[in-house]
Amino acid sequence: MTSEQVLLAAAGVVALAALVLASAGLRRARRAESLAATLAERVAALESPVPDAPAPAVDHAEASTYVITRIEEDRVARDGNAPVAVPIDGRLFADIVARETVVKAASWSAGLRRALAPESRNRIRFHVRQETRRAGRERRAETKQALREFRARERAAVAREDVA
């Protein structure tokens, strides 16, 4: 082959590679355009005004049920004048807080006293000791099994060396 033929072949390979890249780029551009079009349709559907929903049919038997339509109506009592929440003075508030604190402290101390009772401590100690023993037995069994497998592999390796 002459140098002119090599140059022509190289130019042909470059042109073929450029054609393949251009077709791949064109395919990718078409796919991107179709994706953009579908996204534009979805955005247009989301931004379009919502048609008014038809009025529900009212059944007179269910008309007497209570329906919350606004929060402000919930804050006013049924008679329309008195608010539902009544302000309280500082002494009553302090009394409520103190009672709640005392109840929480009493329940916490009762739970702590029960948790630290001798029977609870003995039961916990028994279960911990039992679990520790079980874990030790399991660990020893795994160690024995690993040693058995290791020794079997060593014997098999020695047996292969004797044959060769």
URVENQUI-V898422 format. One record per pair of residues at least 24 apart in sequence whose C-alpha atoms are under 6 Angstrom apart, sorted by the first residue. I is the first residue (numbers start at 1). GAP is how many residues later the second one is. Records with the same first field share a line. If there is no record, write none. Layout:
BEGIN
I->GAP / GAP
END
This chain:
BEGIN
none
END
